[in-house]
């Protein structure tokens, strides 16, 4: 019950914070992106955290969501909300089909297979100029403020939409974690052979997690497209900006936990933005180097992530006070 109270307090605080910021300023834009990538890390967490299937191909589903909704909007005038559902369905089917040849793989073999799938889609998006715009990318048509078309002059509505997306995806993660599927996923994570012996259909469990994770990731691709108004294949199908970032956010914060991706995103995204501003004039790539050093340090100190590091620190303080 304490966790629910804490979560409610944090949610209320998150809803109030934007009222103190410039609705079209840089700070609220960074917070909005942090919410988006926290939700992305949470969607990845279903596969990577609960099942320990380290996917490096979630950009494939993210890009499918972005391109599907935008193409439907440009060519048929369909609302991005409808395009979001279509993109989620396509991503779910793609994840289902991808699962058959890859779910028997483990460790880095699975990671490489998912990475290859994402790269194939990136190349297709870059080559299919008549549909995707090719390397030039796609621009979302401008329109007056409209919730139905998911377009606003102010960043404030996007902030609350991203916050809502994070709450929904976190709720799905919690539901899965405490459901029979979640117990099977954790059994699979601990010992796949033992899980099969006790009757867990490991292939079916992996496929279920992959399909749910892919569909949720695609919805975030749609939100990203509407928020940025422009994207190209590298921006939505890129391995480092999407796939690797989603994995790192969850792992750094604490994979397999509901709070981990949120901690990871609100640490990584603002730090990246500040590093890009402060270090851009001193040399390209320095911000990524600083980020990589921080990641290595955290993993060496506490492989379970920042959340475990905080929890251990609090426990030590309590033991000192009690003694």
ZADO-1210 file (C-alpha; in nm, 4 decimals, padded with zeros to 6 digits):
<atoms>
<atom x="00.0000" y="00.0000" z="00.0000" code="UNK" pos="1"/>
<atom x="00.2903" y="00.2345" z="00.0712" code="UNK" pos="2"/>
<atom x="00.4059" y="00.1968" z="-00.2891" code="UNK" pos="3"/>
<atom x="00.0621" y="00.2994" z="-00.4182" code="UNK" pos="4"/>
<atom x="00.0605" y="00.6070" z="-00.1950" code="UNK" pos="5"/>
<atom x="00.4114" y="00.7002" z="-00.3052" code="UNK" pos="6"/>
<atom x="00.3149" y="00.6505" z="-00.6685" code="UNK" pos="7"/>
<atom x="00.0072" y="00.8697" z="-00.6300" code="UNK" pos="8"/>
<atom x="00.2135" y="01.1473" z="-00.4689" code="UNK" pos="9"/>
<atom x="00.4746" y="01.1304" z="-00.7465" code="UNK" pos="10"/>
<atom x="00.2017" y="01.1351" z="-01.0125" code="UNK" pos="11"/>
<atom x="00.0380" y="01.4433" z="-00.8605" code="UNK" pos="12"/>
<atom x="00.3777" y="01.6147" z="-00.8379" code="UNK" pos="13"/>
<atom x="00.4506" y="01.5278" z="-01.2009" code="UNK" pos="14"/>
<atom x="00.1162" y="01.6779" z="-01.3023" code="UNK" pos="15"/>
<atom x="00.1854" y="02.0011" z="-01.1131" code="UNK" pos="16"/>
<atom x="00.5481" y="02.0610" z="-01.2206" code="UNK" pos="17"/>
<atom x="00.4706" y="02.1873" z="-01.5761" code="UNK" pos="18"/>
<atom x="00.2530" y="02.4687" z="-01.4384" code="UNK" pos="19"/>
<atom x="00.5728" y="02.6360" z="-01.3148" code="UNK" pos="20"/>
<atom x="00.7500" y="02.6096" z="-01.6509" code="UNK" pos="21"/>
<atom x="00.7306" y="02.7968" z="-01.9795" code="UNK" pos="22"/>
<atom x="00.4814" y="02.5874" z="-02.1865" code="UNK" pos="23"/>
<atom x="00.6936" y="02.6377" z="-02.4987" code="UNK" pos="24"/>
<atom x="01.0335" y="02.6360" z="-02.3263" code="UNK" pos="25"/>
<atom x="01.3298" y="02.4002" z="-02.3384" code="UNK" pos="26"/>
<atom x="01.2881" y="02.2579" z="-01.9869" code="UNK" pos="27"/>
<atom x="00.9395" y="02.1175" z="-02.0444" code="UNK" pos="28"/>
<atom x="01.0518" y="01.9711" z="-02.3762" code="UNK" pos="29"/>
<atom x="01.3324" y="01.7812" z="-02.2017" code="UNK" pos="30"/>
<atom x="01.0880" y="01.6545" z="-01.9369" code="UNK" pos="31"/>
<atom x="00.8471" y="01.5445" z="-02.2099" code="UNK" pos="32"/>
<atom x="01.1211" y="01.3484" z="-02.3840" code="UNK" pos="33"/>
<atom x="01.2206" y="01.1944" z="-02.0504" code="UNK" pos="34"/>
<atom x="00.8623" y="01.0731" z="-02.0016" code="UNK" pos="35"/>
<atom x="00.8544" y="00.9314" z="-02.3542" code="UNK" pos="36"/>
<atom x="01.1790" y="00.7383" z="-02.3095" code="UNK" pos="37"/>
<atom x="01.0786" y="00.6244" z="-01.9606" code="UNK" pos="38"/>
<atom x="00.7701" y="00.4698" z="-02.1219" code="UNK" pos="39"/>
<atom x="00.9905" y="00.3194" z="-02.3946" code="UNK" pos="40"/>
<atom x="01.2218" y="00.1692" z="-02.1329" code="UNK" pos="41"/>
<atom x="00.9181" y="00.0310" z="-01.9523" code="UNK" pos="42"/>
<atom x="00.7891" y="-00.1328" z="-02.2718" code="UNK" pos="43"/>
<atom x="01.1348" y="-00.2862" z="-02.3290" code="UNK" pos="44"/>
<atom x="01.1358" y="-00.3957" z="-01.9638" code="UNK" pos="45"/>
<atom x="00.8576" y="-00.6469" z="-02.0323" code="UNK" pos="46"/>
<atom x="01.0919" y="-00.8507" z="-02.2514" code="UNK" pos="47"/>
<atom x="01.4347" y="-00.7490" z="-02.1255" code="UNK" pos="48"/>
<atom x="01.3561" y="-00.7149" z="-01.7548" code="UNK" pos="49"/>
<atom x="01.1030" y="-00.9880" z="-01.6853" code="UNK" pos="50"/>
<atom x="01.2181" y="-01.2478" z="-01.9395" code="UNK" pos="51"/>
<atom x="01.5854" y="-01.1461" z="-01.9571" code="UNK" pos="52"/>
<atom x="01.5674" y="-01.1405" z="-02.3376" code="UNK" pos="53"/>
<atom x="01.8026" y="-00.8539" z="-02.4205" code="UNK" pos="54"/>
<atom x="01.6458" y="-00.7073" z="-02.7326" code="UNK" pos="55"/>
<atom x="01.8358" y="-00.4594" z="-02.9481" code="UNK" pos="56"/>
<atom x="01.5606" y="-00.4406" z="-03.2077" code="UNK" pos="57"/>
<atom x="01.2860" y="-00.2389" z="-03.0413" code="UNK" pos="58"/>
<atom x="01.3568" y="00.0438" z="-03.2838" code="UNK" pos="59"/>
<atom x="01.1848" y="-00.1737" z="-03.5450" code="UNK" pos="60"/>
<atom x="00.8526" y="-00.1507" z="-03.3609" code="UNK" pos="61"/>
<atom x="00.9068" y="00.2138" z="-03.2674" code="UNK" pos="62"/>
<atom x="00.9657" y="00.2999" z="-03.6327" code="UNK" pos="63"/>
<atom x="00.6673" y="00.0977" z="-03.7505" code="UNK" pos="64"/>
<atom x="00.4454" y="00.2991" z="-03.5192" code="UNK" pos="65"/>
<atom x="00.5905" y="00.6308" z="-03.6376" code="UNK" pos="66"/>
<atom x="00.5717" y="00.5526" z="-04.0087" code="UNK" pos="67"/>
<atom x="00.2309" y="00.3804" z="-04.0038" code="UNK" pos="68"/>
<atom x="00.0478" y="00.6644" z="-03.8302" code="UNK" pos="69"/>
<atom x="00.2218" y="00.9367" z="-04.0330" code="UNK" pos="70"/>
<atom x="00.1647" y="00.7674" z="-04.3696" code="UNK" pos="71"/>
<atom x="-00.2038" y="00.7141" z="-04.2866" code="UNK" pos="72"/>
<atom x="-00.2314" y="01.0796" z="-04.1820" code="UNK" pos="73"/>
<atom x="-00.0609" y="01.2138" z="-04.4968" code="UNK" pos="74"/>
<atom x="-00.2276" y="00.9875" z="-04.7528" code="UNK" pos="75"/>
<atom x="-00.5718" y="00.9263" z="-04.6016" code="UNK" pos="76"/>
<atom x="-00.6161" y="01.2006" z="-04.3434" code="UNK" pos="77"/>
<atom x="-00.6667" y="00.9472" z="-04.0637" code="UNK" pos="78"/>
<atom x="-00.6187" y="01.0604" z="-03.7057" code="UNK" pos="79"/>
<atom x="-00.2877" y="00.9597" z="-03.5439" code="UNK" pos="80"/>
<atom x="-00.4958" y="00.7864" z="-03.2759" code="UNK" pos="81"/>
<atom x="-00.6281" y="00.5508" z="-03.5439" code="UNK" pos="82"/>
<atom x="-00.2812" y="00.5274" z="-03.6946" code="UNK" pos="83"/>
<atom x="-00.1481" y="00.4420" z="-03.3495" code="UNK" pos="84"/>
<atom x="-00.3780" y="00.1412" z="-03.3269" code="UNK" pos="85"/>
<atom x="-00.2836" y="00.0349" z="-03.6796" code="UNK" pos="86"/>
<atom x="00.0870" y="00.0705" z="-03.6023" code="UNK" pos="87"/>
<atom x="00.0487" y="-00.1280" z="-03.2796" code="UNK" pos="88"/>
<atom x="-00.1274" y="-00.4070" z="-03.4702" code="UNK" pos="89"/>
<atom x="00.1418" y="-00.4183" z="-03.7393" code="UNK" pos="90"/>
<atom x="00.4176" y="-00.4194" z="-03.4774" code="UNK" pos="91"/>
<atom x="00.2439" y="-00.6989" z="-03.2854" code="UNK" pos="92"/>
<atom x="00.2224" y="-00.9106" z="-03.6021" code="UNK" pos="93"/>
<atom x="00.5876" y="-00.8348" z="-03.6835" code="UNK" pos="94"/>
<atom x="00.6939" y="-00.9369" z="-03.3305" code="UNK" pos="95"/>
<atom x="00.4871" y="-01.2553" z="-03.3563" code="UNK" pos="96"/>
<atom x="00.6495" y="-01.3533" z="-03.6868" code="UNK" pos="97"/>
<atom x="00.9966" y="-01.2560" z="-03.5635" code="UNK" pos="98"/>
<atom x="00.9520" y="-01.4661" z="-03.2504" code="UNK" pos="99"/>
<atom x="00.9461" y="-01.8020" z="-03.4283" code="UNK" pos="100"/>
<atom x="01.3032" y="-01.7951" z="-03.5638" code="UNK" pos="101"/>
<atom x="01.4525" y="-01.6018" z="-03.2701" code="UNK" pos="102"/>
<atom x="01.2943" y="-01.7280" z="-02.9477" code="UNK" pos="103"/>
<atom x="01.5116" y="-02.0376" z="-02.9461" code="UNK" pos="104"/>
<atom x="01.8125" y="-01.8069" z="-02.9316" code="UNK" pos="105"/>
<atom x="01.9615" y="-01.6765" z="-02.6081" code="UNK" pos="106"/>
<atom x="02.2025" y="-01.4101" z="-02.4914" code="UNK" pos="107"/>
<atom x="02.3955" y="-01.2211" z="-02.7553" code="UNK" pos="108"/>
<atom x="02.2566" y="-01.4404" z="-03.0349" code="UNK" pos="109"/>
<atom x="01.9045" y="-01.3167" z="-02.9613" code="UNK" pos="110"/>
<atom x="02.0278" y="-00.9582" z="-02.9303" code="UNK" pos="111"/>
<atom x="02.2027" y="-00.9761" z="-03.2696" code="UNK" pos="112"/>
<atom x="01.8976" y="-01.1304" z="-03.4377" code="UNK" pos="113"/>
<atom x="01.6674" y="-00.8529" z="-03.3149" code="UNK" pos="114"/>
<atom x="01.9273" y="-00.5922" z="-03.4100" code="UNK" pos="115"/>
<atom x="01.9411" y="-00.7339" z="-03.7635" code="UNK" pos="116"/>
<atom x="01.5619" y="-00.7125" z="-03.7959" code="UNK" pos="117"/>
<atom x="01.5670" y="-00.3465" z="-03.6994" code="UNK" pos="118"/>
<atom x="01.8450" y="-00.2750" z="-03.9470" code="UNK" pos="119"/>
<atom x="01.6513" y="-00.4444" z="-04.2284" code="UNK" pos="120"/>
<atom x="01.3539" y="-00.2163" z="-04.1644" code="UNK" pos="121"/>
<atom x="01.5808" y="00.0883" z="-04.1509" code="UNK" pos="122"/>
<atom x="01.7256" y="00.0019" z="-04.4918" code="UNK" pos="123"/>
<atom x="01.3767" y="-00.0577" z="-04.6358" code="UNK" pos="124"/>
<atom x="01.2558" y="00.2770" z="-04.4998" code="UNK" pos="125"/>
<atom x="01.5588" y="00.4476" z="-04.6503" code="UNK" pos="126"/>
<atom x="01.5054" y="00.2866" z="-04.9916" code="UNK" pos="127"/>
<atom x="01.1256" y="00.2932" z="-05.0318" code="UNK" pos="128"/>
<atom x="01.1179" y="00.6606" z="-05.1231" code="UNK" pos="129"/>
<atom x="00.7694" y="00.6654" z="-05.2729" code="UNK" pos="130"/>
<atom x="00.6110" y="00.5589" z="-04.9427" code="UNK" pos="131"/>
<atom x="00.8500" y="00.6537" z="-04.6626" code="UNK" pos="132"/>
<atom x="01.0217" y="00.9547" z="-04.8141" code="UNK" pos="133"/>
<atom x="01.3518" y="00.7677" z="-04.8099" code="UNK" pos="134"/>
<atom x="01.6529" y="00.9249" z="-04.6361" code="UNK" pos="135"/>
<atom x="01.4818" y="01.2649" z="-04.6512" code="UNK" pos="136"/>
<atom x="01.2201" y="01.1427" z="-04.4035" code="UNK" pos="137"/>
<atom x="00.8603" y="01.2463" z="-04.3442" code="UNK" pos="138"/>
<atom x="00.7108" y="01.5674" z="-04.2116" code="UNK" pos="139"/>
<atom x="00.3846" y="01.5596" z="-04.0197" code="UNK" pos="140"/>
<atom x="00.1338" y="01.8005" z="-04.1817" code="UNK" pos="141"/>
<atom x="00.0733" y="02.1056" z="-03.9644" code="UNK" pos="142"/>
<atom x="-00.2754" y="02.1840" z="-03.8412" code="UNK" pos="143"/>
<atom x="-00.4373" y="02.4042" z="-03.5743" code="UNK" pos="144"/>
<atom x="-00.4417" y="02.2770" z="-03.2161" code="UNK" pos="145"/>
<atom x="-00.6323" y="01.9510" z="-03.2211" code="UNK" pos="146"/>
<atom x="-00.6429" y="01.6604" z="-02.9787" code="UNK" pos="147"/>
<atom x="-00.7894" y="01.4427" z="-03.2553" code="UNK" pos="148"/>
<atom x="-00.4869" y="01.5160" z="-03.4767" code="UNK" pos="149"/>
<atom x="-00.2455" y="01.5151" z="-03.1826" code="UNK" pos="150"/>
<atom x="-00.1026" y="01.8559" z="-03.2659" code="UNK" pos="151"/>
<atom x="-00.0472" y="02.1456" z="-03.0295" code="UNK" pos="152"/>
<atom x="00.1508" y="02.4694" z="-03.0426" code="UNK" pos="153"/>
<atom x="00.2393" y="02.4341" z="-02.6749" code="UNK" pos="154"/>
<atom x="00.4494" y="02.1490" z="-02.5359" code="UNK" pos="155"/>
<atom x="00.2233" y="02.1235" z="-02.2301" code="UNK" pos="156"/>
<atom x="-00.0402" y="01.8914" z="-02.3873" code="UNK" pos="157"/>
<atom x="00.2348" y="01.6628" z="-02.5145" code="UNK" pos="158"/>
<atom x="00.3773" y="01.6463" z="-02.1631" code="UNK" pos="159"/>
<atom x="00.0499" y="01.5205" z="-02.0194" code="UNK" pos="160"/>
<atom x="-00.0012" y="01.2759" z="-02.3070" code="UNK" pos="161"/>
<atom x="00.3481" y="01.1313" z="-02.2483" code="UNK" pos="162"/>
<atom x="00.2774" y="01.1182" z="-01.8759" code="UNK" pos="163"/>
<atom x="-00.0437" y="00.9293" z="-01.9484" code="UNK" pos="164"/>
<atom x="00.1444" y="00.6895" z="-02.1765" code="UNK" pos="165"/>
<atom x="00.4011" y="00.6227" z="-01.9035" code="UNK" pos="166"/>
<atom x="00.1263" y="00.5553" z="-01.6469" code="UNK" pos="167"/>
<atom x="-00.0583" y="00.3174" z="-01.8820" code="UNK" pos="168"/>
<atom x="00.2525" y="00.1233" z="-01.9856" code="UNK" pos="169"/>
<atom x="00.3747" y="00.1055" z="-01.6255" code="UNK" pos="170"/>
<atom x="00.0302" y="-00.0250" z="-01.5302" code="UNK" pos="171"/>
<atom x="00.0563" y="-00.2925" z="-01.7991" code="UNK" pos="172"/>
<atom x="00.4017" y="-00.3864" z="-01.6700" code="UNK" pos="173"/>
<atom x="00.2751" y="-00.4171" z="-01.3108" code="UNK" pos="174"/>
<atom x="-00.0247" y="-00.6209" z="-01.4260" code="UNK" pos="175"/>
<atom x="00.1980" y="-00.8596" z="-01.6234" code="UNK" pos="176"/>
<atom x="00.4464" y="-00.8852" z="-01.3385" code="UNK" pos="177"/>
<atom x="00.1774" y="-00.9975" z="-01.0935" code="UNK" pos="178"/>
<atom x="-00.0108" y="-01.2182" z="-01.3397" code="UNK" pos="179"/>
<atom x="00.0516" y="-01.5814" z="-01.4254" code="UNK" pos="180"/>
<atom x="00.2429" y="-01.4605" z="-01.7318" code="UNK" pos="181"/>
<atom x="00.4757" y="-01.2624" z="-01.5072" code="UNK" pos="182"/>
<atom x="00.5466" y="-01.5620" z="-01.2849" code="UNK" pos="183"/>
<atom x="00.6234" y="-01.7710" z="-01.5918" code="UNK" pos="184"/>
<atom x="00.8517" y="-01.5007" z="-01.7285" code="UNK" pos="185"/>
<atom x="01.0457" y="-01.4826" z="-01.4019" code="UNK" pos="186"/>
<atom x="01.0745" y="-01.8616" z="-01.3945" code="UNK" pos="187"/>
<atom x="01.2081" y="-01.8458" z="-01.7479" code="UNK" pos="188"/>
<atom x="01.4536" y="-01.5749" z="-01.6469" code="UNK" pos="189"/>
<atom x="01.5900" y="-01.7709" z="-01.3494" code="UNK" pos="190"/>
<atom x="01.6252" y="-02.1099" z="-01.5193" code="UNK" pos="191"/>
<atom x="01.4720" y="-02.1883" z="-01.8624" code="UNK" pos="192"/>
<atom x="01.5328" y="-02.5623" z="-01.8340" code="UNK" pos="193"/>
<atom x="01.3735" y="-02.5850" z="-01.4897" code="UNK" pos="194"/>
<atom x="01.0775" y="-02.3771" z="-01.6113" code="UNK" pos="195"/>
<atom x="01.0157" y="-02.6205" z="-01.8956" code="UNK" pos="196"/>
<atom x="01.0389" y="-02.9172" z="-01.6596" code="UNK" pos="197"/>
<atom x="00.7582" y="-02.7786" z="-01.4405" code="UNK" pos="198"/>
<atom x="00.5349" y="-02.7251" z="-01.7422" code="UNK" pos="199"/>
<atom x="00.6035" y="-02.3686" z="-01.8559" code="UNK" pos="200"/>
<atom x="00.5687" y="-02.3299" z="-02.2321" code="UNK" pos="201"/>
<atom x="00.8715" y="-02.1049" z="-02.2661" code="UNK" pos="202"/>
<atom x="00.8205" y="-02.0334" z="-02.6363" code="UNK" pos="203"/>
<atom x="00.4597" y="-01.9238" z="-02.5884" code="UNK" pos="204"/>
<atom x="00.5533" y="-01.7102" z="-02.2881" code="UNK" pos="205"/>
<atom x="00.8311" y="-01.5338" z="-02.4798" code="UNK" pos="206"/>
<atom x="00.6027" y="-01.4687" z="-02.7757" code="UNK" pos="207"/>
<atom x="00.3301" y="-01.3226" z="-02.5533" code="UNK" pos="208"/>
<atom x="00.5760" y="-01.0848" z="-02.3878" code="UNK" pos="209"/>
<atom x="00.7304" y="-00.9864" z="-02.7228" code="UNK" pos="210"/>
<atom x="00.3933" y="-00.9087" z="-02.8833" code="UNK" pos="211"/>
<atom x="00.2748" y="-00.6929" z="-02.5917" code="UNK" pos="212"/>
<atom x="00.6072" y="-00.5102" z="-02.5713" code="UNK" pos="213"/>
<atom x="00.6135" y="-00.4467" z="-02.9473" code="UNK" pos="214"/>
<atom x="00.2590" y="-00.3089" z="-02.9574" code="UNK" pos="215"/>
<atom x="00.3284" y="-00.0692" z="-02.6713" code="UNK" pos="216"/>
<atom x="00.6553" y="00.0418" z="-02.8312" code="UNK" pos="217"/>
<atom x="00.4760" y="00.1201" z="-03.1589" code="UNK" pos="218"/>
<atom x="00.2296" y="00.3506" z="-02.9822" code="UNK" pos="219"/>
<atom x="00.5259" y="00.5488" z="-02.8507" code="UNK" pos="220"/>
<atom x="00.6623" y="00.5746" z="-03.2043" code="UNK" pos="221"/>
<atom x="00.3386" y="00.7466" z="-03.3050" code="UNK" pos="222"/>
<atom x="00.3637" y="00.9902" z="-03.0129" code="UNK" pos="223"/>
<atom x="00.7261" y="01.0650" z="-03.1006" code="UNK" pos="224"/>
<atom x="00.6359" y="01.1414" z="-03.4628" code="UNK" pos="225"/>
<atom x="00.3602" y="01.3805" z="-03.3594" code="UNK" pos="226"/>
<atom x="00.5806" y="01.5478" z="-03.1002" code="UNK" pos="227"/>
<atom x="00.8803" y="01.6081" z="-03.3275" code="UNK" pos="228"/>
<atom x="00.6804" y="01.6763" z="-03.6496" code="UNK" pos="229"/>
<atom x="00.9647" y="01.5286" z="-03.8543" code="UNK" pos="230"/>
<atom x="01.1654" y="01.2068" z="-03.8554" code="UNK" pos="231"/>
<atom x="01.3828" y="01.0005" z="-04.0869" code="UNK" pos="232"/>
<atom x="01.4780" y="00.6300" z="-04.0863" code="UNK" pos="233"/>
<atom x="01.7780" y="00.6851" z="-03.8604" code="UNK" pos="234"/>
<atom x="01.5734" y="00.8766" z="-03.6032" code="UNK" pos="235"/>
<atom x="01.3099" y="00.6046" z="-03.5496" code="UNK" pos="236"/>
<atom x="01.4815" y="00.2859" z="-03.6703" code="UNK" pos="237"/>
<atom x="01.8269" y="00.3762" z="-03.5405" code="UNK" pos="238"/>
<atom x="01.9931" y="00.1242" z="-03.3105" code="UNK" pos="239"/>
<atom x="02.1643" y="00.3717" z="-03.0780" code="UNK" pos="240"/>
<atom x="01.8982" y="00.6452" z="-03.0479" code="UNK" pos="241"/>
<atom x="01.6124" y="00.3994" z="-02.9875" code="UNK" pos="242"/>
<atom x="01.7043" y="00.0332" z="-02.9283" code="UNK" pos="243"/>
<atom x="02.0204" y="00.0816" z="-02.7241" code="UNK" pos="244"/>
<atom x="01.8774" y="00.3779" z="-02.5371" code="UNK" pos="245"/>
<atom x="01.5651" y="00.1829" z="-02.4352" code="UNK" pos="246"/>
<atom x="01.7765" y="-00.1062" z="-02.3061" code="UNK" pos="247"/>
<atom x="02.0247" y="00.1152" z="-02.1232" code="UNK" pos="248"/>
<atom x="01.7495" y="00.3195" z="-01.9567" code="UNK" pos="249"/>
<atom x="01.5930" y="00.0061" z="-01.8109" code="UNK" pos="250"/>
<atom x="01.9213" y="-00.1656" z="-01.7192" code="UNK" pos="251"/>
<atom x="02.0787" y="00.1446" z="-01.5657" code="UNK" pos="252"/>
<atom x="01.7727" y="00.2225" z="-01.3540" code="UNK" pos="253"/>
<atom x="01.6980" y="-00.1375" z="-01.2622" code="UNK" pos="254"/>
<atom x="01.5704" y="-00.3939" z="-01.5128" code="UNK" pos="255"/>
<atom x="01.2667" y="-00.5937" z="-01.4042" code="UNK" pos="256"/>
<atom x="01.1393" y="-00.3207" z="-01.1712" code="UNK" pos="257"/>
<atom x="00.8625" y="-00.0701" z="-01.2386" code="UNK" pos="258"/>
<atom x="01.0632" y="00.2248" z="-01.1056" code="UNK" pos="259"/>
<atom x="01.3919" y="00.1389" z="-01.2782" code="UNK" pos="260"/>
<atom x="01.3166" y="00.2709" z="-01.6298" code="UNK" pos="261"/>
<atom x="01.1728" y="00.5916" z="-01.4831" code="UNK" pos="262"/>
<atom x="01.4898" y="00.6537" z="-01.2809" code="UNK" pos="263"/>
<atom x="01.7043" y="00.5670" z="-01.5820" code="UNK" pos="264"/>
<atom x="01.5179" y="00.7984" z="-01.8203" code="UNK" pos="265"/>
<atom x="01.5139" y="01.0963" z="-01.5855" code="UNK" pos="266"/>
<atom x="01.8865" y="01.0538" z="-01.5314" code="UNK" pos="267"/>
<atom x="01.9928" y="00.9825" z="-01.8892" code="UNK" pos="268"/>
<atom x="01.7764" y="01.2167" z="-02.0990" code="UNK" pos="269"/>
<atom x="01.8485" y="01.5404" z="-01.9039" code="UNK" pos="270"/>
<atom x="02.2165" y="01.4468" z="-01.8759" code="UNK" pos="271"/>
<atom x="02.2375" y="01.3876" z="-02.2508" code="UNK" pos="272"/>
<atom x="02.0717" y="01.7195" z="-02.3219" code="UNK" pos="273"/>
<atom x="02.3013" y="01.9075" z="-02.0835" code="UNK" pos="274"/>
<atom x="02.6082" y="01.7274" z="-02.2157" code="UNK" pos="275"/>
<atom x="02.5132" y="01.8094" z="-02.5746" code="UNK" pos="276"/>
<atom x="02.4824" y="02.1776" z="-02.4824" code="UNK" pos="277"/>
<atom x="02.7961" y="02.1990" z="-02.2681" code="UNK" pos="278"/>
<atom x="03.0275" y="01.9700" z="-02.4646" code="UNK" pos="279"/>
<atom x="02.9133" y="02.0202" z="-02.8232" code="UNK" pos="280"/>
<atom x="03.1614" y="02.3028" z="-02.8779" code="UNK" pos="281"/>
<atom x="03.4512" y="02.0975" z="-02.7397" code="UNK" pos="282"/>
<atom x="03.4204" y="01.7968" z="-02.9653" code="UNK" pos="283"/>
<atom x="03.1638" y="01.5569" z="-03.1038" code="UNK" pos="284"/>
<atom x="03.1068" y="01.2388" z="-02.9103" code="UNK" pos="285"/>
<atom x="03.2243" y="01.3628" z="-02.5699" code="UNK" pos="286"/>
<atom x="02.8724" y="01.3492" z="-02.4290" code="UNK" pos="287"/>
<atom x="02.8394" y="00.9844" z="-02.5342" code="UNK" pos="288"/>
<atom x="03.1807" y="00.9106" z="-02.3807" code="UNK" pos="289"/>
<atom x="03.0787" y="01.0668" z="-02.0489" code="UNK" pos="290"/>
<atom x="02.7535" y="00.8735" z="-02.0557" code="UNK" pos="291"/>
<atom x="02.9369" y="00.5472" z="-02.1321" code="UNK" pos="292"/>
<atom x="03.1773" y="00.5981" z="-01.8418" code="UNK" pos="293"/>
<atom x="02.8840" y="00.6573" z="-01.6066" code="UNK" pos="294"/>
<atom x="02.7103" y="00.3426" z="-01.7309" code="UNK" pos="295"/>
<atom x="03.0202" y="00.1274" z="-01.6824" code="UNK" pos="296"/>
<atom x="03.0711" y="00.2669" z="-01.3320" code="UNK" pos="297"/>
<atom x="02.7137" y="00.1896" z="-01.2257" code="UNK" pos="298"/>
<atom x="02.7282" y="-00.1633" z="-01.3674" code="UNK" pos="299"/>
<atom x="03.0586" y="-00.2335" z="-01.1905" code="UNK" pos="300"/>
<atom x="02.9320" y="-00.0966" z="-00.8601" code="UNK" pos="301"/>
<atom x="02.5817" y="-00.2467" z="-00.8717" code="UNK" pos="302"/>
<atom x="02.4857" y="-00.4630" z="-01.1747" code="UNK" pos="303"/>
<atom x="02.1173" y="-00.4530" z="-01.0730" code="UNK" pos="304"/>
<atom x="02.1036" y="-00.0790" z="-01.1394" code="UNK" pos="305"/>
<atom x="02.0607" y="00.2496" z="-00.9594" code="UNK" pos="306"/>
<atom x="01.7433" y="00.1399" z="-00.7805" code="UNK" pos="307"/>
<atom x="01.9285" y="-00.1464" z="-00.6109" code="UNK" pos="308"/>
<atom x="02.2122" y="00.0932" z="-00.5259" code="UNK" pos="309"/>
<atom x="01.9660" y="00.3295" z="-00.3566" code="UNK" pos="310"/>
<atom x="01.7869" y="00.0448" z="-00.1772" code="UNK" pos="311"/>
<atom x="02.1155" y="-00.0957" z="-00.0450" code="UNK" pos="312"/>
<atom x="02.2218" y="00.2489" z="00.0750" code="UNK" pos="313"/>
<atom x="01.8941" y="00.3012" z="00.2609" code="UNK" pos="314"/>
<atom x="01.9239" y="-00.0439" z="00.4220" code="UNK" pos="315"/>
<atom x="02.2756" y="00.0308" z="00.5432" code="UNK" pos="316"/>
<atom x="02.1639" y="00.3609" z="00.6938" code="UNK" pos="317"/>
<atom x="01.8776" y="00.1866" z="00.8773" code="UNK" pos="318"/>
<atom x="02.1130" y="-00.0765" z="01.0153" code="UNK" pos="319"/>
<atom x="02.3504" y="00.1913" z="01.1419" code="UNK" pos="320"/>
<atom x="02.0682" y="00.3792" z="01.3128" code="UNK" pos="321"/>
<atom x="01.9329" y="00.0627" z="01.4739" code="UNK" pos="322"/>
<atom x="02.2770" y="-00.0350" z="01.6013" code="UNK" pos="323"/>
</atoms>
